[in-house]
Amino acid sequence: MRIYTAHLRARTEPKLVREGFSWGALVFGPLWLLAQRAWIPAVLAFAAAILVGVLTAAGARIVLELGLAVLLGLVGHDLVRWSIARRGYVLAHVLAAGNAEAALARLLTARPDVAGAFMPAGMAR
């Protein structure tokens, strides 16, 4: 089972963010953050990587770049959560499910009013 947080905003589709370590953020860093629409953290992570590359010696550079990658892996989902909160989404539920689709199904079971915000009129109850 995985844990997801569900974030809601009026008349929009809910955003589900998985809890835990992010392998995508570890491997791709700022590019993963950009793909998740976390613009501010992506720019800050990119700037930190550039500063580490420019201001440190070769031996320290490798350690600091690896440290930055691990840090992004640890807090990647939290940065995405912060970014969607800045866009007006509110944490509404914490869900346990095997995957994102099952988490969405659990959310719609718990909050049928949410379905009307983004599903076609014939499908919403």
ABEGO torsion letter per residue (X at the ends): XBBBBBBBBBGBBBBBBBBEBBAAAAAAEAAAAAAAGBAAAAAAAAAAAAAAAAABBAAAAAAAAAAAAAAAAAAAAAAAAAAAAAAGBBBABBBBBABAAAAAAAAAAABAAAAAAABBAAABX
